[in-house]
Amino acid sequence: MDKDNLLFSKFYLCITETEHRMNNQEVIISEKIESSLKQVIDKCPHDKVFILTDEYTSKYCMSVLKDFSYLSNAIEIKIGAGDINKNLETLASVWQVLSEKGATRHSLMINLGGGMITDLGGFAAATFKRGFSYLNLPTTLLAMVDASVGGKTGINFNGLKNEVGVFAPAKTVLIDTAFLRTLDAPNFFSGYAEMLKHGLISTNNHWNELLVFDTEQIDYEYLKQLVSKSVQVKQEIVKQDPFEHGIRKALNLGHTVGHAFESLAMAQKHPVLHGYAVAWGIVCELYLSHIKVGFPKEKMRTTVQFIKYNYGSLYIDCNMYETLYELMRHDKKNTGDTINFTLLEDVGEIAINQTAEKEVIFEMLDFYREYMGI
Ligand code: GLY
């Protein structure tokens, strides 16, 4: 093989290996976390194990892992909780500990926490010494059904959500739904918004079962089944398009407006949980779906009612429209100057790469205010 071909073949191998890892990410739903985690760790040769926690998971979830004898030498790295800490300073503090404690390319990180931990921890592991393996052990509903699965990692930067990051899948995502029993209501609903999104982009049946699920008297056994379905929806899409060139954009439903709401709330120093912003983003983007690509009005009404009832609303007035528009223009999903939306022609009928003019976006924000009773 000549030099050019050899280089090309190495490059090709490298692409296919990452792609292969993205396509084949293992997700295990288990109630026997001690033995399941051991099996997963045994499959990953490593020199040292690091466990990334935040102040809550360190207190409430680490106690479970501490008793596992095979983790007795693991080094815990604890960071501040919440999206407010998903930044460069925190990331640097994690790199700092990894450096001081002698992490190598053969180390293993376990991200124990919600989406902030799995995003930031995944990014730290994927970049330190050009990357070492990590596992996700999601403890919130949002992380179980969305953040921990599919290989997106990163941090917020310059006031923008997930502005810097890489695609780098966890070797395994180990979901123990027992963690959900201690989740507070806001965190339950935050994750449930991503499940609702998965319902909207998959089938009428799944969308409908999510709308009628009793969120006040939670049946955890049934929730586990819904979580499993939700993860399958995501995995199926990631498998088809790991790097979001096409159909993976379906997972962005609600997020173009949702991220703008979330960034606005953060700038106003009243941060909101990601899933709440997504739910309000879904309200807006279903309206756009209705007027642009004919999403059925009745299905829009039913979904919007569910969101209004369970999520309340984020206050906005028309003086904030320009700021929201600018935030949408900075969304990383855009190409050039146009704002990119994922819309729905119907439940499960996805229309990616849709755009909307500024006046239509303002009209959409009017609809949001009117429907949400602001
Ligand atoms: N959270 C959307 C995605 O993983 O693509």
Residues whose N, C-alpha, C, O or C-beta is under 5 A from the ligand:
A	BS01	LIG	V149 G150 K152 R248 L251
